[in-house]
């Protein structure tokens, strides 16, 4: 333990409100909870915790559980000489795990030397949410999680889709037969979402074979980020319970669809609860110029996101595999519906960002299911607020099918491509000054982590490459 710092991980004298603690204890007792999880996430957005018996509630709530975060990837404090962080749960976030009701799950924050740990993903988002709050706004977020689920043969370990027969057409999206054939997983998972009260309103067979999407109500960005982290854990556990495997790899197959996690963003006016992206009475010059019914603030926010799109993509699409999904068609039988260009349009799904016609929000289609939602939401919000503060203009919307444009036409129009690889994205992230303002010390930690990820995957020689190329030259 370093002698140059105080040894307490939470603020000196920190103690949870006794009344709140009694309320939580009563809920735990009535639900017959046996184990507690006070969680935080690593750089990848994966939840981490120690397991506490329910009898340790008071200790856990007061930050008794210490973590050597330097032992994990991309968390900082690397080295055996560094002090620990304490995980402090937000008691208002308690969830009884639907698949195993012995466990109560809490979202929380890391503390270090008596202060919130600045490299904690949840803290990074909270800082940006506080900035928006100081301007009179709450950042609302809806996500569209897509992921594949497979059956696993216990004898051979081979994967197969959930439906008894594979769809033989070009695209199985919305196919009723495929969805009904996958109810072994879809039913318990959808029931769990409804039990959580997240406002599930639809789920479907998506564009990929044995790929599914679940759509729930939006919430403030912190709550929605918490929910996405929990959803991924829940999907894995429920899939395992029915002999299946859920994967959040963005592009598992070259000839099938990527698993996106589109971010649908808006700002709420805290003064009256209205949507700040709804068009003003009487309209505004942007509507007259560009034809999409959104507020001036929405256009400015969109311009900020577009300005930082390349750097932002290092966070929304954080894996080597993510960039194998940013392709117009490739080996697929039809277009991929994946974004490839830094552009926006009216309900245009071939652009990175669209302004949907059925709701007042901005949808960024670049995020995928490997995203750390806290980091991505924080950077989106900072970019959007910069666009508002600087009154940026997003330029002309592109409302045509951008897949039909040649590369020459794209270059001549001045449109930029999304980063081609994780390497390109992290270079843009490195050069982006706003990224430093949002992430602080975490910017360098993130760059180091993602550079390691890139080099690990890029320089590996894979068996299929050997099989294809060994005797070719």
C-alpha positions as CSV (number, residue, x, y, z in Angstrom):
1,X,0.0,0.0,0.0
2,X,1.4,3.3,-1.0
3,X,2.2,5.6,1.9
4,X,1.7,8.8,-0.2
5,X,-2.0,8.3,-0.4
6,X,-4.8,7.8,2.1
7,X,-5.7,4.2,2.4
8,X,-9.5,4.6,2.3
9,X,-11.1,3.9,-1.1
10,X,-14.4,5.7,-0.5
11,X,-14.8,9.1,1.1
12,X,-13.8,9.2,4.7
13,X,-16.9,8.8,6.9
14,X,-18.9,7.5,3.9
15,X,-22.1,5.7,5.0
16,X,-25.2,4.7,3.1
17,X,-28.5,6.2,4.4
18,X,-29.9,3.8,7.0
19,X,-33.5,4.3,5.8
20,X,-32.5,3.4,2.2
21,X,-30.6,0.4,3.5
22,X,-33.6,-0.9,5.5
23,X,-35.8,-0.6,2.4
24,X,-33.4,-2.6,0.3
25,X,-33.0,-5.2,3.1
26,X,-36.7,-5.7,3.2
27,X,-36.9,-6.2,-0.5
28,X,-34.1,-8.7,-0.4
29,X,-35.8,-10.6,2.4
30,X,-39.2,-10.7,0.7
31,X,-37.6,-11.9,-2.5
32,X,-35.6,-14.6,-0.6
33,X,-32.3,-13.3,-2.1
34,X,-29.2,-15.2,-1.1
35,X,-26.4,-13.5,-3.0
36,X,-25.5,-9.9,-4.0
37,X,-23.5,-8.5,-6.9
38,X,-22.2,-4.9,-6.7
39,X,-21.1,-4.4,-10.2
40,X,-19.0,-2.2,-12.4
41,X,-17.7,-2.8,-16.0
42,X,-14.3,-3.2,-17.6
43,X,-13.2,-1.4,-20.7
44,X,-15.2,-3.8,-22.8
45,X,-18.4,-3.2,-21.0
46,X,-18.4,-6.6,-19.3
47,X,-19.7,-6.6,-15.7
48,X,-17.4,-7.4,-12.8
49,X,-18.1,-8.0,-9.1
50,X,-17.5,-10.1,-6.1
51,X,-20.3,-12.3,-4.8
52,X,-21.6,-11.3,-1.3
53,X,-23.9,-13.2,0.9
54,X,-27.1,-11.2,1.6
55,X,-25.9,-10.9,5.2
56,X,-23.1,-8.6,4.0
57,X,-25.5,-6.0,2.5
58,X,-24.4,-3.2,4.8
59,X,-20.7,-3.8,4.3
60,X,-21.1,-4.1,0.5
61,X,-23.3,-1.0,0.3
62,X,-20.6,1.0,2.1
63,X,-17.8,0.0,-0.3
64,X,-16.3,-2.9,1.5
65,X,-15.4,-4.8,-1.7
66,X,-12.0,-3.7,-3.1
67,X,-10.7,-4.5,-6.5
68,X,-7.2,-4.5,-8.1
69,X,-8.5,-3.0,-11.3
70,X,-5.0,-3.1,-12.8
71,X,-5.4,-6.8,-13.2
72,X,-8.1,-6.2,-15.8
73,X,-7.7,-4.9,-19.3
74,X,-8.0,-1.2,-20.0
75,X,-8.8,0.0,-16.5
76,X,-5.6,1.8,-15.4
77,X,-3.8,1.5,-12.1
78,X,-1.5,-1.1,-13.6
79,X,1.1,-2.6,-11.3
80,X,1.3,-4.5,-8.0
81,X,2.1,-1.3,-6.1
82,X,-1.2,0.4,-6.9
83,X,-4.0,0.7,-4.4
84,X,-7.4,-0.8,-4.9
85,X,-10.7,0.6,-6.0
86,X,-14.0,0.1,-4.0
87,X,-17.2,-0.8,-5.8
88,X,-20.1,1.2,-4.4
89,X,-23.6,0.0,-5.5
90,X,-26.4,2.3,-6.4
91,X,-29.1,0.8,-4.2
92,X,-31.9,2.2,-6.4
93,X,-30.8,0.0,-9.3
94,X,-31.4,-3.4,-7.7
95,X,-32.6,-6.2,-10.1
96,X,-33.5,-9.7,-9.1
97,X,-31.9,-11.8,-11.8
98,X,-34.8,-13.4,-13.7
99,X,-32.9,-16.6,-14.6
100,X,-31.6,-17.2,-11.1
101,X,-33.6,-15.5,-8.4
102,X,-31.0,-16.2,-5.7
103,X,-29.1,-13.2,-7.0
104,X,-29.7,-9.5,-6.7
105,X,-27.8,-7.4,-9.1
106,X,-26.8,-3.7,-8.5
107,X,-25.1,-1.3,-10.8
108,X,-22.5,0.9,-9.2
109,X,-19.4,3.0,-9.4
110,X,-15.7,2.6,-8.5
111,X,-14.1,4.9,-5.9
112,X,-10.4,5.5,-5.5
113,X,-8.7,7.4,-2.7
114,X,-12.0,8.8,-1.5
115,X,-13.2,10.0,-4.9
116,X,-15.1,8.6,-7.8
117,X,-12.5,6.7,-10.0
118,X,-12.2,8.9,-13.1
119,X,-11.4,6.0,-15.5
120,X,-14.6,4.1,-14.5
121,X,-16.8,3.9,-17.6
122,X,-20.0,4.8,-15.7
123,X,-18.3,7.8,-14.2
124,X,-17.2,9.0,-17.6
125,X,-20.9,9.0,-18.7
126,X,-22.1,10.6,-15.5
127,X,-19.7,13.5,-16.1
128,X,-21.3,14.2,-19.5
129,X,-24.8,13.7,-18.1
130,X,-24.0,16.3,-15.5
131,X,-22.8,18.8,-18.1
132,X,-26.1,18.3,-20.1
133,X,-28.0,18.7,-16.8
134,X,-26.3,22.0,-16.2
135,X,-27.6,23.2,-19.6
136,X,-31.1,22.0,-18.7
137,X,-31.2,18.7,-20.6
138,X,-31.4,15.0,-19.9
139,X,-29.8,12.7,-22.6
140,X,-32.3,10.0,-23.5
141,X,-31.2,6.8,-25.3
142,X,-32.8,3.9,-27.0
143,X,-30.8,0.9,-28.3
144,X,-31.7,-1.8,-30.8
145,X,-29.7,-4.9,-29.6
146,X,-29.2,-7.6,-32.3
147,X,-27.4,-10.9,-31.6
148,X,-27.1,-14.5,-32.8
149,X,-28.2,-17.5,-30.8
150,X,-27.1,-21.0,-31.7
151,X,-27.8,-24.5,-30.5
152,X,-24.8,-26.5,-29.4
153,X,-24.5,-30.2,-30.1
154,X,-23.4,-31.7,-26.7
155,X,-21.5,-34.5,-28.5
156,X,-19.7,-32.6,-31.3
157,X,-19.9,-29.0,-30.2
158,X,-21.2,-28.0,-33.6
159,X,-23.4,-24.9,-33.9
160,X,-26.8,-24.8,-35.6
161,X,-29.6,-22.2,-35.8
162,X,-32.5,-22.3,-33.4
163,X,-35.2,-23.0,-36.0
164,X,-35.4,-26.7,-37.1
165,X,-34.8,-25.7,-40.8
166,X,-32.5,-23.0,-42.0
167,X,-34.2,-20.2,-44.1
168,X,-33.3,-20.8,-47.7
169,X,-34.1,-17.4,-49.2
170,X,-31.9,-14.3,-49.4
171,X,-32.9,-12.8,-46.0
172,X,-34.9,-14.4,-43.2
173,X,-35.9,-11.0,-41.6
174,X,-39.3,-11.1,-39.9
175,X,-40.0,-14.6,-41.0
176,X,-42.7,-16.1,-38.7
177,X,-41.7,-19.7,-39.2
178,X,-38.1,-18.9,-38.1
179,X,-39.3,-16.9,-35.1
180,X,-41.7,-19.6,-33.9
181,X,-39.0,-22.2,-34.3
182,X,-36.8,-20.2,-32.0
183,X,-39.2,-19.9,-29.1
184,X,-37.2,-22.2,-26.8
185,X,-34.9,-19.1,-26.3
186,X,-37.2,-16.3,-27.3
187,X,-40.0,-17.1,-24.9
188,X,-38.0,-17.2,-21.6
189,X,-35.9,-14.2,-22.7
190,X,-38.9,-12.1,-23.7
191,X,-40.6,-13.0,-20.4
192,X,-37.5,-12.0,-18.5
193,X,-37.5,-8.6,-20.2
194,X,-41.2,-8.1,-19.4
195,X,-40.5,-9.1,-15.8
196,X,-37.9,-6.4,-15.6
197,X,-40.4,-3.8,-16.7
198,X,-38.3,-2.4,-19.5
199,X,-41.2,-1.9,-21.8
200,X,-40.6,-4.7,-24.3
201,X,-42.8,-4.0,-27.3
202,X,-41.5,-6.3,-30.0
203,X,-38.9,-9.0,-30.9
204,X,-38.2,-10.7,-34.2
205,X,-36.1,-12.9,-36.4
206,X,-33.6,-10.4,-37.8
207,X,-31.7,-10.4,-41.1
208,X,-29.1,-13.0,-40.1
209,X,-29.8,-16.7,-39.8
210,X,-30.7,-17.3,-36.1
211,X,-30.2,-13.6,-35.3
212,X,-32.7,-11.7,-33.2
213,X,-33.6,-8.2,-32.1
214,X,-35.5,-7.1,-29.0
215,X,-36.9,-3.6,-28.7
216,X,-37.8,-1.9,-25.4
217,X,-38.7,1.6,-24.3
218,X,-36.0,4.3,-24.2
219,X,-34.6,5.7,-21.0
220,X,-32.0,8.2,-19.8
221,X,-28.6,7.2,-21.1
222,X,-27.2,6.0,-17.8
223,X,-30.2,3.7,-17.2
224,X,-30.1,2.4,-20.8
225,X,-26.4,1.7,-20.6
226,X,-27.0,-0.2,-17.4
227,X,-29.7,-2.2,-19.1
228,X,-27.7,-3.1,-22.1
229,X,-24.9,-4.5,-19.9
230,X,-27.4,-6.6,-18.0
231,X,-29.2,-7.7,-21.2
232,X,-26.0,-9.2,-22.6
233,X,-25.4,-11.1,-19.4
234,X,-29.0,-12.3,-19.2
235,X,-29.0,-13.4,-22.9
236,X,-25.9,-15.6,-22.2
237,X,-27.3,-17.2,-19.1
238,X,-30.8,-17.9,-20.6
239,X,-29.3,-19.2,-23.8
240,X,-27.1,-21.6,-21.7
241,X,-30.2,-22.8,-19.7
242,X,-31.8,-24.1,-23.0
243,X,-28.6,-25.6,-24.4
244,X,-27.7,-22.7,-26.6
245,X,-25.1,-20.0,-27.0
246,X,-25.6,-16.2,-27.5
247,X,-22.9,-14.2,-29.2
248,X,-22.3,-10.5,-29.4
249,X,-19.5,-10.7,-32.0
250,X,-20.5,-7.9,-34.4
251,X,-19.9,-9.9,-37.6
252,X,-19.7,-13.6,-37.0
253,X,-20.1,-14.6,-40.6
254,X,-18.8,-13.0,-43.8
255,X,-22.0,-14.0,-45.7
256,X,-24.5,-12.9,-43.0
257,X,-25.6,-9.7,-41.3
258,X,-23.7,-7.8,-38.7
259,X,-25.2,-7.4,-35.2
260,X,-25.8,-3.7,-34.8
261,X,-26.8,-1.9,-31.6
262,X,-28.2,1.3,-33.1
263,X,-28.2,4.4,-30.8
264,X,-31.5,6.4,-30.9
265,X,-30.7,9.7,-29.2
266,X,-32.7,12.7,-28.0
267,X,-32.5,15.5,-25.4
268,X,-35.3,16.2,-22.9
269,X,-36.0,19.7,-21.7
270,X,-35.8,19.3,-18.0
271,X,-38.0,22.4,-17.4
272,X,-41.1,21.0,-19.0
273,X,-40.2,17.4,-20.0
274,X,-40.6,18.1,-23.8
275,X,-38.4,16.5,-26.5
276,X,-35.9,19.2,-27.6
277,X,-35.6,17.5,-31.0
278,X,-39.2,18.0,-31.9
279,X,-39.6,20.9,-34.4
280,X,-40.3,24.3,-33.1
281,X,-43.7,25.9,-33.7
282,X,-43.5,27.6,-37.0
283,X,-40.5,25.5,-38.1
284,X,-36.9,26.6,-38.5
285,X,-34.5,27.4,-41.4
286,X,-33.0,23.9,-41.4
287,X,-36.4,22.3,-42.1
288,X,-36.9,24.8,-45.0
289,X,-33.4,24.0,-46.3
290,X,-33.1,20.3,-45.7
291,X,-36.7,19.1,-45.5
292,X,-36.6,16.9,-42.4
293,X,-39.0,18.0,-39.6
294,X,-36.6,18.2,-36.6
295,X,-35.6,21.1,-34.3
296,X,-32.6,23.3,-34.9
297,X,-31.1,21.7,-31.8
298,X,-31.4,18.2,-33.4
299,X,-29.6,19.4,-36.5
300,X,-26.8,21.0,-34.5
301,X,-26.5,17.8,-32.4
302,X,-26.3,15.7,-35.6
303,X,-23.6,18.0,-37.0
304,X,-21.5,17.5,-33.8
305,X,-21.8,13.7,-34.1
306,X,-20.9,13.8,-37.8
307,X,-17.9,16.0,-37.0
308,X,-16.5,13.5,-34.6
309,X,-17.7,10.4,-36.4
310,X,-14.4,8.8,-37.2
311,X,-13.1,9.1,-33.6
312,X,-16.5,8.1,-32.2
313,X,-16.4,4.9,-34.2
314,X,-13.4,3.7,-32.2
315,X,-15.8,3.6,-29.2
316,X,-19.1,2.6,-30.9
317,X,-17.4,-0.2,-32.8
318,X,-14.5,-1.2,-30.6
319,X,-13.3,-4.6,-31.9
320,X,-11.2,-5.7,-34.9
321,X,-14.3,-7.7,-36.1
322,X,-16.5,-4.6,-36.0
323,X,-14.9,-3.2,-39.1
324,X,-15.5,-6.5,-41.0
325,X,-19.2,-5.5,-40.8
326,X,-18.8,-2.0,-42.4
327,X,-19.2,-3.3,-45.9
328,X,-21.9,-2.6,-48.5
329,X,-22.3,-6.3,-49.6
330,X,-19.1,-8.4,-49.7
331,X,-19.9,-12.1,-49.6
332,X,-23.6,-11.5,-48.8
333,X,-26.3,-12.3,-51.3
334,X,-27.8,-8.8,-51.0
335,X,-26.7,-5.5,-49.5
336,X,-25.6,-5.5,-45.9
337,X,-27.7,-2.6,-44.6
338,X,-24.6,-1.6,-42.7
339,X,-23.4,2.0,-42.7
340,X,-20.2,2.7,-44.6
341,X,-20.3,6.5,-45.1
342,X,-20.2,9.4,-42.7
343,X,-23.5,11.0,-43.7
344,X,-27.0,11.5,-42.5
345,X,-30.4,11.4,-44.3
346,X,-34.1,11.3,-43.9
347,X,-34.9,7.8,-42.9
348,X,-32.0,6.6,-45.0
349,X,-30.6,3.3,-43.6
350,X,-27.6,3.4,-46.0
351,X,-26.2,6.4,-44.1
352,X,-24.4,6.3,-40.8
353,X,-27.1,8.4,-39.2
354,X,-30.7,8.9,-40.0
355,X,-33.5,11.1,-38.8
356,X,-36.5,8.7,-38.6
357,X,-39.9,9.8,-39.7
358,X,-41.8,8.1,-36.8
359,X,-40.0,9.7,-33.8
360,X,-38.0,12.8,-32.9
361,X,-34.5,11.4,-32.4
362,X,-31.2,10.8,-34.2
363,X,-30.2,7.2,-35.0
364,X,-26.6,6.3,-35.3
365,X,-26.4,3.0,-37.0
366,X,-22.6,2.4,-36.5
367,X,-22.7,1.1,-32.9
368,X,-22.6,-2.7,-32.7
369,X,-23.1,-5.3,-29.9
370,X,-19.5,-5.2,-28.7
371,X,-20.0,-1.6,-27.5
372,X,-19.2,-0.4,-24.1
373,X,-22.4,1.7,-23.9
374,X,-21.2,4.1,-21.2
375,X,-18.2,5.2,-23.2
376,X,-20.2,5.4,-26.4
377,X,-23.0,7.4,-24.9
378,X,-20.6,9.8,-23.2
379,X,-18.8,10.6,-26.4
380,X,-22.1,10.9,-28.4
381,X,-23.4,13.4,-25.9
382,X,-20.2,15.5,-25.8
383,X,-20.1,15.6,-29.6
384,X,-23.8,16.6,-29.8
385,X,-23.5,19.3,-27.1
386,X,-20.5,20.7,-29.0
387,X,-22.6,20.9,-32.1
388,X,-25.3,22.8,-30.2
389,X,-22.8,25.1,-28.5
390,X,-21.1,25.9,-31.9
391,X,-24.4,25.9,-33.8
392,X,-22.9,23.5,-36.4
393,X,-24.6,22.8,-39.7
394,X,-24.7,19.1,-40.7
395,X,-24.9,20.0,-44.4
396,X,-27.2,18.5,-47.1
397,X,-28.9,15.2,-46.1
398,X,-28.3,12.3,-48.4
399,X,-31.6,10.6,-49.0
400,X,-30.8,8.2,-51.8
401,X,-29.4,4.7,-51.7
402,X,-25.7,5.4,-51.0
403,X,-24.7,1.9,-51.9
404,X,-25.4,2.8,-55.5
405,X,-22.7,5.5,-55.6
406,X,-19.3,4.6,-57.0
407,X,-16.2,5.4,-55.0
408,X,-15.4,8.2,-57.5
409,X,-18.9,9.8,-56.9
410,X,-18.4,9.5,-53.2
411,X,-15.0,11.2,-53.4
412,X,-16.3,14.0,-55.7
413,X,-19.2,14.7,-53.3
414,X,-16.8,15.2,-50.4
415,X,-18.4,12.3,-48.3
416,X,-16.0,10.5,-46.0
417,X,-16.0,6.7,-45.4
418,X,-16.3,5.4,-41.9
419,X,-12.9,4.1,-40.7
420,X,-11.9,1.0,-42.7
421,X,-10.3,-0.7,-39.7
422,X,-9.9,-0.4,-35.9
423,X,-6.4,1.0,-36.6
424,X,-7.9,3.9,-38.6
425,X,-10.5,4.5,-36.0
426,X,-8.1,4.7,-33.1
427,X,-5.8,7.0,-35.1
428,X,-8.8,9.3,-35.5
429,X,-9.6,8.9,-31.8
430,X,-6.0,9.8,-30.9
431,X,-6.2,13.0,-32.9
432,X,-9.6,14.1,-31.6
433,X,-9.3,16.8,-28.9
434,X,-12.9,16.3,-27.7
435,X,-12.0,12.7,-26.9
436,X,-9.4,13.9,-24.5
437,X,-11.9,16.2,-22.8
438,X,-14.5,13.4,-22.4
439,X,-12.1,10.6,-21.4
440,X,-9.4,12.4,-19.6
441,X,-6.6,9.9,-18.5
442,X,-8.8,7.1,-19.9
443,X,-8.1,8.3,-23.5
444,X,-4.5,7.1,-23.3
445,X,-5.5,3.9,-21.5
446,X,-8.1,3.2,-24.2
447,X,-5.7,3.9,-27.0
448,X,-3.2,1.5,-25.6
449,X,-5.8,-1.2,-25.1
450,X,-7.3,-0.9,-28.6
451,X,-3.9,-0.8,-30.2
452,X,-3.1,-4.1,-28.4
453,X,-6.4,-5.5,-29.7
454,X,-5.7,-4.4,-33.2
455,X,-2.1,-5.8,-33.3
456,X,-3.3,-9.1,-31.7
457,X,-5.9,-9.8,-34.4
458,X,-4.1,-8.2,-37.4
459,X,-0.8,-10.0,-37.0
460,X,-2.2,-13.4,-36.3
461,X,-1.9,-15.9,-39.1
462,X,-5.1,-17.9,-39.3
463,X,-5.5,-21.5,-40.5
464,X,-8.0,-20.5,-43.3
465,X,-5.4,-18.0,-44.6
466,X,-2.8,-20.8,-44.7
467,X,-5.2,-23.2,-46.5
468,X,-6.0,-20.6,-49.1
469,X,-2.6,-19.1,-49.7
470,X,0.1,-21.7,-48.8
471,X,0.6,-23.0,-52.3
472,X,-0.9,-20.0,-54.1
473,X,2.4,-18.1,-54.6
